[in-house]
């Protein structure tokens, strides 16, 4: 298994052994940080659309391993504004950096970049398509909380909220296909998980239960993955208000939860997790965000050849 | 000299002029006849087009005859996206010397636009690429945006 020089574009490009190797490298870095791991390495962060948390997480990951970062954080300050093609921007930037992290509003932009770049491209989100480093950190978080995931024992993972447009949900469901998982799904009418992801999940051997309410998910799940409801998906503001009230976890709802339940969220949250949940032992979304550091260090270390993949 | 019709039975009147040498693309779904002609011919070709002809096989069909040029069947693979039922006959001296179904390639490279309006290939000058994920009915996945489409959801670039 060799990650050196490899692009990280889509979670679908990785098999189970490769995913496990990324999780293992992440765990080692979480347990034993390596401040010199990426010394003399240069990362270019090309953010053609703003994403503060993803950019900060990659930059912090790099700095804490002794690496350097160059880049821009919105397209207005890049030459795209002057009409430069994406391919040309990449051909220019690859002269300056050992690894490129990019976020771009168009679906497939990272794949295009990877087909011209001689240095590894890490996709930091391409439109509505993929955000693989988020998926790796979600998996790492779940595997750290529940070691039985890697032992092949069944985990119950609930997804709630906007399952139709939620990019993080789609990628994580794809990745979970490599493990023994029962999916519990709860979504408002019209925002259910698209049929082809259901078909794909079942084909991968996952059990899928559609649940009637968020409370059912709270009561049954080991992991509850919440997502943000976006107002623009609802033509009727009254309907949005109603759904928002229904898809909101409060500390009171957690009284009937299993003690081991952990709540994850890709953040930012708006109203779907009440602030009183933060103080409960079930809240794990901020630790999840923190896991972005070792996971992104592992990805950068592996693709730049600074880390060896162990199977 | 054998002048049997090549696209209809012997007892029927020929609906489109016969060609001595060249290529006949037959059994084209009527509504994509002009698209097929646009795809496969150049401005230098002598072309005969029949549209909305009777067909016992598909109801209404189109026929495109290219005089004087034998089409490379592999080069016509894009036909699989819009006219998978079509046949390609090579004609020499009024006789059919080769009859081919449309081959389905593994990859359609730069022949159709991606139907996802947010796909990067619709915003950058970059060739499209679709991987075949199912052959019957034909389904493809965009190499870039990763969306899956039925063949008839795509429009040809030419």
HADDOCK unambig.tbl for C-alpha pairs under 7 A between the chains (distance, minus, plus):
assign (segid A and resid 85 and name CA) (segid B and resid 124 and name CA) 6.58 0.50 0.50
assign (segid A and resid 106 and name CA) (segid B and resid 118 and name CA) 5.55 0.50 0.50
assign (segid A and resid 106 and name CA) (segid B and resid 119 and name CA) 5.77 0.50 0.50
assign (segid A and resid 106 and name CA) (segid B and resid 120 and name CA) 5.09 0.50 0.50
assign (segid A and resid 107 and name CA) (segid B and resid 118 and name CA) 5.90 0.50 0.50
assign (segid A and resid 107 and name CA) (segid B and resid 119 and name CA) 4.73 0.50 0.50
assign (segid A and resid 107 and name CA) (segid B and resid 120 and name CA) 5.62 0.50 0.50
assign (segid A and resid 107 and name CA) (segid B and resid 145 and name CA) 4.72 0.50 0.50
assign (segid A and resid 108 and name CA) (segid B and resid 119 and name CA) 6.04 0.50 0.50
assign (segid A and resid 108 and name CA) (segid B and resid 120 and name CA) 5.50 0.50 0.50
assign (segid A and resid 108 and name CA) (segid B and resid 144 and name CA) 4.01 0.50 0.50
assign (segid A and resid 108 and name CA) (segid B and resid 145 and name CA) 3.99 0.50 0.50
assign (segid A and resid 109 and name CA) (segid B and resid 120 and name CA) 5.40 0.50 0.50
assign (segid A and resid 111 and name CA) (segid B and resid 144 and name CA) 5.63 0.50 0.50
assign (segid A and resid 112 and name CA) (segid B and resid 144 and name CA) 6.64 0.50 0.50
assign (segid A and resid 129 and name CA) (segid B and resid 145 and name CA) 6.37 0.50 0.50
